[in-house]
Amino acid sequence: MSGPGQTLSVSGALFWGHLKTFQHVITTPRTESVTSPANPLVKELRRAIGRGSLTTEGLCIAEGFHLLEEALRSGCEVPTVLVAESAQAKAGTERVLRTLVLPDALFQTITTTESSQGVIALVKLPVWTLDRVFRGKSLVLVLDGIQDPGNAGAIARAAEAFGATGMIFVKGTASPHNPKTLRASAGSLFRIPYVTGLDVPAALAALQKERVLIYAAMPYTGSEHLAEDVDFGRRCAIVVGSEGHGISPELHAAAEFVAIPTAGVESLNAAVAAAVLLYETRRQRGLG
């Protein structure tokens, strides 16, 4: 929620009902025109997108009306919205606190999608701790070396859908701050607790400190435990590695292997496998 003196920019007439719901502080709207490719913010957004990271001010880049709505629904602060000139009318800019309007050609130089809706929100994400990730009856997803941001984001969406308490993005995994990861999560990364940047030893130390059972998703060869036979009812973590390289040796040595039997294919996409194991966990725990 925004407090006194804070501002929140909102784009899209669809979202004005959300303003009342979240009771954001509304002050005098301000619209600015940005026309130069050398504008400092435009240059910074290009750098952040190229790095797949936050801006220097710690803001993530969320493109499209859906992610803007999800950011608002999640209570995130949205200090700035950038709008293409062609999208300004439907963006409801007359009621936006701080809107930067860009010519379509300039907007296209910072868009992260092939078919842009002409709206980019800069969102301040919550800052999470390991305590929040492991809270309660822990169910933690550990992403180890998953480099495809689409897979990483899809796993985050499944993690929220099936009641995971949090996620660990091990160093070498696609960043949760990458615009593509955020888009694939469909807004789940605005809400599910996560930590990122831990190397493998630090991640393993955190799991062992919390005394959670560690399960590693593996292709079925006949020697692994089947998902339905594993007790996911206890505090646990599920490690999902890359499809090409599997999981790190340290995590491999500390984990109990669990597999999903398949017919006709050797293994599943990492995001699909994670979703199946998360569903089985939810089923065993009787949630929902």
N, C-alpha and C positions, 0 to 999 in steps of 0.2 A: 504494500500500500504506500501511497505517497504521503508524506508529512508536510507540515507548513513549510512554505518556501520551495518545495519541490514541484516540478512540472511534469506533465505526462502528455505526449503527443499521440493522437489517435487518428488513424486513416481509415476511411470507408464508412459510408452511411450505415452499413449493417451493424456497426459496432457501437452506435451511440447508446443503445440500450444497456450495453455493458458498462458504460460510464456511470450510469445511475446505480447499477448493481454494485460496482466497486467503490463508489463514492470518491472518485478522484478529485483533487482540488483543481478547479478550472479558473484560470486567470485570462488576461487579454491574449487572444490568439496572435501569433506572429508568423507571417509567411515571408520567406526570403527567396530571391532568385539566385541560382548558381549557374553560371554560363561558361566558366573557364575550366578546362581540363587541369589547370595548375592549381585549382582551389585546394587548400590544405586537406580538407576533409575528403574530397574526392580521391586525392593521392593516397591518403591513409587507408581508405576503404580498399583501394586496389592492392596495397601492400598486404593488408590483413587477409583479403581473399586469396592472394597468391600464397601466403603462408598457411592458410587454413586455420587462422587463429583469431583471437580477440583483437580489437583495436588497441592503440596505446592507452586509451582511457578505460580499458577493460570491458568494452561493450561487444556483444556478439551481433552478427549480421543475420537478420531474419527476413527473408524475402517472401512476399506474398501476403494476401489478406488473411489466409488461414493462420499463419504463424503469428501475425499481429494479434488476431483474436485470441489465440492460445496464450500469448504473453500477457494480455490483459486479464484473461480468465484466471491465470495463475498468480496474479498480483505482482507481476514484474514491473519494474520501472522502465518506461520507454521514453527517453529524453528527446529523441529526434526521429522524424520520419522523412525519408526522401521520396519524392514523387515525380514521375515523368509527366511532362506537360500534357500528353494525351490522356493520362489517367487522373488529372487533377479534378475534373468535374465529378467523377464517380467516387473520388477519394474524400469528398466532403471537406476540402481544405479550409473552407470558411469557418470551421469549428475546431480546427487543430491548433494546438498551442505553438509548436515550433515545427513548421513544415519547410523543407527545402525543395524548391521546384527546379527541375533540371530539364533542358531540352532532351527530346527523346534520344537523339544521337549520343549525347553525353551520358545519359542514363544507361544506355546499352553497353558502355565501356565498364560499368561496375556491376551489371547484373550477373547473377550466378546461375541463371536458368536460361534454357533455349527459348521458351515462350514466357517471357516475363509479364507479370500483371502490372508492372510499373510502380511498385511500392516496395520500399526496403525500410524496415524498422531497425533501429539500433537499440538493443535490449540489454539491460543490466541484469545478469544472471545471479541467482542466489549463490552464496558461498557455503559449501558444505564441508563437514568434517567426517573423519572415520567413525566417530561416535554415532552420527546420524546414519551412516551407511549400515552399521551393524546393530542398529537399535532393535529392541524387542526380540522376537523370534526370527533371528537373522535369516534372510535369503538373499545372498549377494551374488551378483553376476561379475565374474572376473574376465575381462577381455584381454587376451594375451596375444599380441601380434596381429590382430585383425586390422589390416591396412585399408580395406575398402570402407570409406565413410558411409556408403549406403547400407552395408551389412551392420556396421556399428550402430547406426541410427535405428535400424529396424529392430535390433536386439534391445535397445533402450525402450522402444515402444512396447515390445512384448514384455519386458521386465515390469513396466508400470502396469500393463494390462493384467498380468498374472500375480501381482502383489509382491514383487521383490522389494526388499527394504533399501537396496542401493546397488551401486555398481562401482567397480574399480577398473579404470582404463590404464592398463600397464603401459609403461613407456615402450614406444614402438607401435602402439595401436593408434588408429585414426583418432584425431582429437575430437572430443565432444563439442568443441567450439568451432569446428570446421562448418561452414554454412551448409555443406552437403550432408554432414552427419545430422545437424539440427533439422534440416528439411526431412530427412528420412525418419527421424523420430516423431514427426508430426506434432511437435510441441512437448513431448514427454520429458525432454531434457530441461524444460522450465520447472519441472516438479520433482522428478525422482532424484534423490540424493546421489552424488557421485564424487569421486576424487580421481584426479588424473595426474600423470607424470611420475608415479611411483615406478622404480625399477623392479625387476623380478624379486630380488632378495627382500626389498622393503615390503612388497605386496605379500610375500610369503610370511614375513615376520608379523604383519598385521593379522593375517588369517590365523596364525598359530597363537598369537596373543589372545585373540578372541575365542580360541578353542572351538572353532566351528569345524564340522566335517567338511572335507574338501573332496569334491567330485570333479572328475575331468571327463568331458564329452569326448568319446572316441568312436571311430568307425567299428561296426560290429564284425568281429572275427570268430566269435564263438567262445572266447575266454572271458569277456567282460560281463559284468552284471547288467542285466536288462533294466531299463528305467523303471518298469513296473515292480521289480523286485527290490529296489533300493528304498531305504527309509528316508524320505525327504521331509518327514515330519519334524525332525530335529533341526537345530540351528545349523545351517550349512552354507557352503559356497559352491557355485558351479563354474568351473573354468572352461572357457570356450577359446580354442586357438584358431590360427589361420588354417584354411583348407590345404594350403601348400606345405606348411612346415609343422603343423601341429602345435603343441604347447611347449613351453620352455622346459629344459631338463630338470630344473629345480622343482617346478610345480608338478611335473610329471612324476617325480620321485615321491612327492608328498601326498599324491592324490589316489583316490580309489576310482577305478575306471568304470564308466557307465555308458551304455550304448543303446541305440534305438535300432531294433531289427528292421531291415528293409528288404524289399524284394525287387530284383532287377537292376538295382543301382548299388554302387559300392558305399557311397556316403551321401549325406545331405549337406546342402548349403549351411554355413555356420549359423545364419540367422534363423533358418527353419529348424535346425537341430536345437538351438537355444529355446525357441518357442515351444517345441514339443516337450522338452524337459521342464520348462516353467509350467506348462499346463499340467503335467503329471504331478508336479509339486503342489500346485493349487488344488488338484483333485484330492491328493492324499491329505492335505490339511483341511479339506472341507470348507474352503472359502468360497462364498458366492454360490 
